[in-house]
Amino acid sequence: MTSDRDFFARKSSEYGSLIGQKEKSSRLMSAERLVLFIIAAVSAVVGLKDDKPVILTVGIIFFVLFVALCFMHSNIKKEIRRAKALKDAADLYLSRIDGKFEDLKITGEEYLDIRDDYSFDLDIFGKRSVYSLYVVSESKGGRKRFADELSGKITDIDIKSRHEAVKELIEKKELLLEYQAQGKIGKLDKPLTAIDNMCSEGRPLSSFARMLIFIMPLFWLIPVASVFLFPKYKLLSVLSVLIIHLIVWFFISSRYANGFSGVDRLSRQTEAVFRQFLLIEKADLTAPGLRRLVKGGASSDKKASDAFSSLSFTCGVASLRSQPLFALILNSVFPFDLLSYSLLSGWTEKYGNEARKSLDSLYEFEAVMCCTSPSLISSVSTFPEVTDRTDDPSANAFFEGKDILHPLLDPSKAVSNSVTLHNDIALITGSNMSGKTTLIRTVGICAVLSYIGAPVPASELRLGKMRVISSMRIVDDLGEEMSTFKAELIRISKIVDASREGRPLLFLIDEIFRGTNSADRTEGALVVLQNLYKPYITGMMTTHDYALCDKVESRIDKIVYYHFSEKYNDTGISFDYKLHPGVSHESNAAFLMKLVGIT
């Protein structure tokens, strides 16, 4: 990870220097443009006023130089935008590595659903979340794809293929930065509504409108003929043709006006998508999963970038009509709107279906990019070994993690632990703030990352493919007249119901039935554990209820016990946050109350 941090720090410095150089060149060009324009304007005025062709010619030459400099200046500005986007991407990797969540603005809160099996409990989404830490996609579609994978909505991921893809991308950090920069430049974080519409909603021109595209330019033969045949009416003939074109523009082109909505954004976003596909096509990726995504929906003899290159050109033509005055001039001499619309609808007919598939492939590619993050930003990471035995559910009910880390903790303070579960249930005891809840969240997060094919923050991990379900953060609902205890009952009943499906299950329960009295809590927890005591289920439950531990020990065989401990001194409590075997009977509640002045 140190080498990765050095790489991103070096790149950030390089891009910062490049920005400074290009901005200096940009300021110089601005001054040069002004000088050239003044010289061109003065020369033109003097040359015309005093009838001096030489001075007028000089003015024309300087105007041509001015136009050329404008193009050069435009390219310099593009280079500045690219360098800033690259620096921003590199800086965000540094923020992830250093645990600076305040710099990570993408939270995924729109994907949060407290009814999910685990996402609310495991901090999958939110301001300080797994999603916020790992998402590197710039597109709305890519972000949603990654969110759906993290929340378990997409379950058909080929883990072995995903590992191959992620491993290859981890070694292509410059490609990741360039790809993200193009997304930032193209503002792909906005919904690609215009592109989606182009893929599916192109209404073809009527036969009559298509005929007008070819016939109307021929009307200009009338003024040409009148110059020789009816010179007295040449001006009238010109005006007549102009009026015909304007009538067509007003009455016929207006029918297709909606087809131009969003062309400006479409042009910018299409250019970005085109460049992203071009980047990954030129990267010569070898992993089969990546090659499939790079191909997108393109036919065998084409590239996915071809469709978006064509659309980018088409949008460039159509965008010429964005200025009303320019649109009026263009359509006065040629049925430009009809031609532009014909190009757009023709693109939909030719590329619409494959472009939509290509976008879906691009979103999945970006989800793979997000899966590289745990390896690039964690101090330790590994690719887990996931077992998926469909013939024997009990063969999947295990979790063997060595040195697993919670990814959302301060990297400089995080403490690793090792956990082993084999078709059994772990009861975890310990004092307040000792690390119980953090541990079971760590287990849950590692399982979730494993199932999407991402590396995990651990030195080793083996586990079976299981449904992950939790009951940790319990939220009451006054509007639904639901108490905290009732809300917890609903969560627990969901876990029990899942246990009856006969599918491998990993459950995580924090302080069960904390909202009721101790006797009911003990008996209720015991009933739940008896329901979950099945060979295809493994899980973890934290508790302060030592009476529960005593009763479980006498009634259920396959229970393992772990605990966290602490040390006391005159100034406070110190925790080592390390998992130990056995049951803890310590409590620090009285000591904590004394520390805050409650005696």
N, C-alpha and C positions, 0 to 999 in steps of 0.2 A: 504493500500500500504506500510505503514511503516513496518508492520510485514513481508511483502514479501521482502522488501529490507534487513531487518535483516536476513531473511532466506538465501538469496543468499550471503550476506556478510559472514555469518557463514560458509556456505558451501565452499566458496572460501578459507577461512582461513584453514578449515579442509583439503581440497585437497592440499593446499600449504604445510602444515606440512607433509602430507603423501608423497608428492613428495620428500621432503628433506630426509625423513627416507629411502625411497626406493633407492634414488640415492646414499646415504651413503652405503647401503647394496650392491648396484651394484658395487661401486668402490672396496669394500672389496672382493667381489666375483671375480672380475677381477684379483686381486692380488693372490687370492687363486688358481684360474685356472692356472695362470702362474707357480706357485710353483709346483702344481701337475703335470703339463705337463713336467716340467724340470726333476722332480724326476722320472716320468714314462719313459722318453726318456733315461736318464742316466742309469737307472736300466736295461732297455732293451738292451742297447748297451753293458754294462758290462756283463750282464748275457749271451748274445750271444757270445761275444768276448772271455770270460774266461770260457765258458761252465759251468755256475753256475745256475742250474735250480731254486734255491731258490730266487736268486736276480732277475731272469727273471720273476718269479711268482709275486714278489713284484712289478715289473714294470707293469705287466698286471693289478694287483689290483689297482694301482694308476691311470692307464689309464682309467679303468672302473669308478673310482671316478671322474676323470676329465670329462668324458662324462656326468656322472650324474649331475655334477656341471654346465656343459654347459646348460643342460635342465633347471635347476633351475634358472640360470642366465637369460635365455631366458624368463622365466615366470616373473621374476622381471622386465625386460624391458617392457613386455606387461603391467604390473601393472603401471609402470611409464607413459606409453603412455595413458593409460586409465585415470589416475589421472590428467594428463596435459589436456586431452580433457575435463574432467569434470570441471576443474578449469576455462578453457577458456570459457565454456558455462556459468558458473556462473558469471564470470566477464563481459560477454557481457550483461547479464541481468542487472547488476549494471550500465553499461554504458547506457543502454536504460532508466533506471529509472532516471539517472542523466542528461539525454539529451546530452550525449557525442557522437555526431554523427561521430566524427572523428575516433572513435574506431569501427564503424560499416562498414565493408568493402563490404557488399552485398548491391548493390544499385538498381539492377533491371533495369538499364538503357537500357539493351537489349530489354526490353519489352515496352519501351516508344514509343508511336506513337502519334504525334501531331494531327492526324486526329481523334483520339478517341473522344468520347462524352465529356469526362471530365478529363482524367488522366493527361494530360499535365497541365491543369489549376489548378488542386487540389493538385499538387505535390505528385501524387500517386507513381511515380517512380523517382529515381535520388539519388544524394548523400545525400540530406537531405529530406527524403520522408517518406510517410506512409509505403511503402513496406520495406524500409531500417530499419525503427524503429520496425516493427512488425514481420518480417520474422525470424523464428527460425528453418526452415527446412535446413538440411544439404544436401539433395539430389537435383539433378538438376530437377528431375521430380516433387518433392514436391514444389520446388520454382516456377516452371512454373504453377503448379496447383493453387497456392495461387495468382500468378500474374494474371492468367485468371479470377479468382473470383473477384479480386479487380477491374479489368478493365471491368467487366460486360460481359465477353465472356461466362461465365457459369451462367445460369439464373434459373436453376431448383433446387436450394438449398432449402431443407425443413428447414425453419428457426426455427420452434419449435424443431425439432429433433436436429438441430445444437446447439441450446441453451443448450439442455440437455447434449450433448456431451462435449461442452466447459466447462460447469459448473463442470462436473466430473473431467476433466483434470486439471482445475485450482487447485483442491485440491490434485493433484498428481505431485507436483513440482519435486520431486526426480526422478520420472519416466521420466519427460520431460528432465531433465539433462542427465540421463543415456542414453536415446534414442538418444539425440543429440551427446553425446560422441561417441557412436558406429558409427554414420554417419561420424564424423570427423576421427576416426581411419580408417574406410574403404574407406575414400576419395570419398564419394558418391557425392561430388559436381561435379565430372567429369561425363559426360554422361554414362549411363549404357548400352553402345552400345553392349558390349560383352554379357551381360545378355539378352538384347533384341534379339540379333542374336541367342543365344541359344534357346530362346523361339520359334523361327519361322523358322530358317534356317538349322536345323540339317538334313544333307543328310545321310540316312541310308547306312550302309555297304552293298556291293553287297553280294549275296549268297556265291560266291567263297571266298571273303575275310573273311566272318564269318566262313566258313569251315576251312580256314587256321589257325584261332585262336585255334581250337581244334586239328587239324592234326599235325601242326608243332612241338608242344612239344613231340609228339610221335617219331619224328625223332631221339631224343636223346636215344631211345632204341637201335639204330644201334651201337653207340660206346659201350654201355653196353654189347650188344651181342658179339661185336668183341673182348672184353676182354677175353671171354671164347672160342669163336669159331675161331677168327682170330687175335690173340694177336699181330702179326707182323704189322697189319694194324690199330691198335686202334688209333694211332695219326692221320693217314690219315682220318679215319672215323670222328674223332672230327672236324678236319679242314673242311671236306666236309659239315657237318651239320652247322658249323659256316658260311660258304660261302652261303649256301642255305638261312639261316636267313637274312644275309646281302643283298642278292639279293632281297628277298621279301621286306625288309625294303626300299631299294632304289627304286625299280620299282613300288611296289604296295602301300606302305604306303605314298609315296610322293603325290599320288592322293588325299589324305585326309589331306594334310599338313595345308591347310587353316582353317581346323576345330580346330586347336590348337592356332590360332592367338588370342592374348589377354588373354590367360589362366591365366597368372600371375595376371593381373588386375581383371579378372573374379573371381579368387579365393579370392582375398582380399575383393572385393565388395560383393560377394555372402555371405561370412562369416559375413559381417556387416549386410546385409539384414536379414540373418537367425537370428542373435542375436537380431535385432530390433523386428522381429515378435515374437521371444521367450519372449522378455521383455513384450510386450503388451498382449501376451497370458497368461502370468503368473500374470498379474496385476489384473485379475478378474474384468474387466470393466463391468459395468451394463447397461449403456445407450444403448438403441437399436441401435442407429446409430453407436456407437463405436463397438458394438459386430458384426455388419455387416461388418465393415471394418477390424476388427481383423480376421474374418473368411476368408476374401479375396476371392480367387477363388477356395479354396479347397472344395473337395466333403464333404458330410455330416459326414463321419466317419473319416476324416483326419483334420489336422491343416495346415495352410499356411506355417508354419515353416518346415513341413516335406519335401516339395519340395526343399527348399533352403538348408536344412540339407543334403539332398541327393546330390544336386549339389555341395555343399561345399566338401563333401567326394570325389566326382568324380573329381573335380578340383585338390584336393590334390593328387590323383593318377596321373592325367595327368601332373601335374607340376613336377613330378620326371624326366621328359624328358627335363626339361628346360636347363640343362647343357649338351652341345653337347657330351662330353666324356662319361658322365653317360648314355645318350641316346644310344650311340653306344654300350656300354657294355650290357645294358638291351635288346636291339633289336638283339644283337648277340646270345643271349641264349633263347629269347622268342619273339614272335611277339607283343611287348609291345605297339607300336604305334597303331596297329590295335585294341588291347584290349581297350586302352584308348579312341580311337575314338568311339568304339562300346558303351562304357559306356556313353560318351557324347551324342551321337545321340539317345541312348536308353532313356536318361533322357528327351530329347526334345519330343520324342514320348509319354512318360508317363506323363510328367508334364508341357510341354510347354504352353498349352492353359491356364491352371489354374494358372501357375506362372505369366503369363502376366496380368491376371485379378488381381492377388494378388498384383503385383507392383502398378497397378492403385489404388487399395484400400489403399496401403501404402502411395501413394502420397496424396490421399484425407485425410487420417489420419493426415498427416503432415500439410495440410491446416487447419485442425481443431486445431492442436497445435498452429499454427500462430494466430488463432483467440483468443487464451487465452491471448495473449500479452497485449491488451489494459487493461485488468483487473489486470494483474500482475505488470504493470509498471506505470499506471496512478494514480494520487493522488485521483481521484474519477472516478467511472465507474458504468454503469448500463446496464442491458439487455433491449433493447428497445422493445416496443410493436408495432408490425408491422401489419397493416391492409391490406388485399389483397382481395378486393371485385371485382370479375370479372364481376358481373352482373351490377354494377353501378360504372363506372370510376370516377365519381365526388366524391364518398365516399372515394377515396384514396388520393385526392388532399389536404393533410394537413400535417403540421409539427408542433409539440409542443415540444420544447426542453427547459429544465430547467437547468441552470448552465452548458451549453455546453462549452467545452474547445477545443482549437486547439491543437492537440497532438504534433505538431512539434515545439511549442514555448518552451522557457526555462521554465521548470516546476516551478522554483522559482518566475517567473515574469508573468506567464500566467494569464489572467483575464477572468473569465467566464461571459457568457451572457445568457439571456433567450429569446427565439424567438417563436412567435406563428403565424402560417399562416393557414388560412382556406379558401380554394378556392378563394384566393385573391392574389394580387401582392403587395410586399413591396418595396417602394422607399426609399433608404437609402442615406441620405446626411451627409455632414460633411467635415471638412478640410482635407488637405493632412496629411497622417500618423496617422489619428485619429483611424483607426481600421476597416474601412468599408470593404475593400477587405478581410481582415483576417476573418471577421465575415461570409461572404458568403462562403468562403472556408471551414470554420468550419461546416456550415450547410451541405455543399456538402459531406465532409468527413464523418460526422456522418451518413448521408443517405447511403453512400457506405458501411460503416462498418455494418450498420443495415441489409442491404440486403444480406450480406454473413453470417449472423448469429453470428456476433461478438458483444461483449459488446462495448459500446461507452463511450468516456470521457464526462460524464454528470451525473447529479443526477437523472434526469428523461428524458425519450424521448418516445413520441408516434408519429407515422407517418404512412402514407399510402405507399403502394408499387407503386413507380413511376419511370419512366425513368428519369435519371439525365443527364442534358446536359448543357454545359456552354460556355460562351464566355468571356474570361478574359485576357489571355496572347495572344496577337496577334503578329504573326511573319511574316515579309515580306519575299519575295523570289525573289531575283534578277534573278536567273536562269529561273524562270517561269514568269519573268516580272510582279510580283505581288506586288503592294504597300501594305502598312499596312492597308489602308482603304479598298482596295479590299479584302484582307485576312479577315478583320473583317466582311465585307458584306457576305462573304461565310459562316462564322461561324453563323452569325445571321440568314441567310436564312435557314441553317440547323435546327435551333431552330424553326423557323416559319413552316418549312415543317413538323417537328415532331408534332407541335401543331395541324396539320390537320388530324392526324392519329386517333384521337378519344380515345387515350390511356392516362392514368394519366401521368402528366409531371411535373417535378420540374426543372425550369430553373434558372440559375445564370449568370447574366450579369454585368460586371464591366465597368463602364464609357463608355457607348455605344457611338459609332461614334465619338470618340475623335480625329479622323484624319481629320475631316472636319470642316467647319465654324459653328458658333453657331446657325444660323438660320436653316441651313440644319440639324444640329444635333438634334435640338428640334423637327422639323417636322418628321424627320426620326424615332426618338425614339418613338414619339407619335403613328405613324403608326404601329410600332412593338408591342407596348403595346396593341393597339386595336386588333391586330391579336391574341395576347396571352390571351386576356380577355375572358376566357372560363371556365365553371364550373369544368372541369376535369384538370385544370392547376393551379398551384401555383408557385410562384417564387420570386426572389429578384433581384433588379437592383440598383446599386450604381450610383450616379450622382452628378456632381457639377452644373448641369444646373437647376437653380432655375426657369427659365422660363418654363421648362418642367413641373415642379411640379404644377405651376399655371394652365397650360393648361390641364394637366391630371385631376386636381381636378374638372374642369368644364365639362369634357367630359366622364370620366370613374368613375363609382361608387365605385367598390370594390377595392380601393387602400388604403393601410395603409402606414403611414409615420413614419420612424424612423430616428434618427440622432445621431452622435457622437459630443461631444463638447471638448473644451480645455480651459486652463487658461494661461494667459500671465503674465510674470514678467520681471524684468530687465535682467535676465540671460537666458531666453528662454521660451519655451512652455512646459507645462505639460499636459498630457492626462490621463484621467481615463479609457479610452477604454471601457466605459460602454454604452450600447444602451439605448437611451431615445426616448420617443414618440415625434412625430411632425417633422417639417422641420427645418433644420439649414440654416441660411443665412450667416454664418461666412466664412471667407477665411483667411488663414494664409500664402498665397503665398508671399505677400510683406514682412511680418515679417521674413520668412525663407530666402528670398533673402538678407535681411539686415544682418541676422546672418552670412551668408557666405561671406559678403563683397560686395555684389552687391547692389548698391543704384541708 
